Amino acid sequence: DSGVTQTPKHLITATGQRVTLRCSPRSGDLSVYWYQQSLDQGLQFLIQYYNGEERAKGNILERFSAQQFPDLHSELNLSSLELGDSALYFCASSGGRTSGSYNEQFFGPGTRLTVL
Amino acid sequence: AQSVAQPEDQVNVAEGNPLTVKCTYSVSGNPYLFWYVQYPNRGLQFLLKYITGDNLVKGSYGFEAEFNKSQTSFHLKKPSALVSDSALYFCAVRDAGNTGKLIFGQGTTLQVKP
């Protein structure tokens, strides 16, 4: 158990809908990362938050957004869903005094999103 | 731009034999390299990392990795494979700049047969 929790485990929804994925980092970790894993794209970085502030952005679609709350949990919002958004979405957290820490990231179990 | 490549989609090895999973990298500046393992329907588990220092890095579950700057490689190794090592292995490099963003290779499936 990595200490990172993600809910829900599975999500099935229809095209055009909006969903919210939730992540709770390990106790004390200030950085939260979101990754998308799909068969065709592999494991892709989406976005990083550090202590409530956005610190890095990857290939995240404009239909996707995220935030980190004062209690450090994070939510990833996916809207106007398309079939191609079906994937496994991972949250990871890491410690360190800065957003650029060399500390390893600890991954949650993921949320499997299926868009029908 | 930082990148990693895992040249083998799958590696097959017999139980008890040594295993190697290959990774090469391309970075500007110093490389910060990681290995993760993913079991079916699970998240990624951290195995080991190279930040600086000794070129041979020891990690979890008996795995180690050898950093080779001249060959820009960071191969994962284990002296004696177990059937339970069968999983998907990812090499990753930390992106440049003041973030912890990881860039992953495409993954290598390790199959250890009894």
Contacts between the chains, C-beta under 8 A, distances in Angstrom:
chain1	res1	chain2	res2	distance
A	2	B	43	6.4
A	2	B	45	7.3
A	4	B	43	7.5
A	31	B	100	5.8
A	33	B	100	7.0
A	33	B	101	7.1
A	33	B	102	7.6
A	42	B	104	6.5
A	42	B	105	8.0
A	42	B	106	5.0
A	42	B	107	6.7
A	43	B	90	6.5
A	43	B	104	4.2
A	43	B	107	7.3
A	44	B	104	7.9
A	45	B	95	7.9
A	45	B	101	5.1
A	45	B	102	6.5
A	45	B	103	6.9
A	48	B	99	5.6
A	48	B	100	6.7
A	48	B	101	5.9
A	55	B	98	7.7
A	55	B	99	5.3
A	56	B	95	7.5
A	56	B	97	7.5
A	56	B	99	3.8
A	56	B	101	4.9
A	58	B	101	6.8
A	90	B	43	6.0
A	90	B	44	7.0
A	92	B	44	7.7
A	94	B	100	5.6
A	96	B	100	7.4
A	98	B	98	6.7
A	99	B	98	6.0
A	99	B	99	5.6
A	99	B	100	6.6
A	100	B	97	6.9
A	100	B	98	3.7
A	100	B	99	5.6
A	100	B	100	6.2
A	101	B	100	5.7
A	102	B	32	5.7
A	102	B	49	7.5
A	102	B	51	5.0
A	102	B	94	6.9
A	102	B	100	7.6
A	103	B	100	7.2
A	104	B	34	6.3
A	104	B	46	4.5
A	104	B	49	5.6
A	105	B	46	7.2
A	105	B	100	6.7
A	105	B	102	6.5
A	106	B	46	6.6
A	107	B	36	7.6
A	107	B	43	3.9
A	107	B	44	4.3
A	107	B	45	7.3
A	108	B	43	5.4
A	109	B	42	6.4
A	109	B	43	4.7
A	110	B	43	5.4
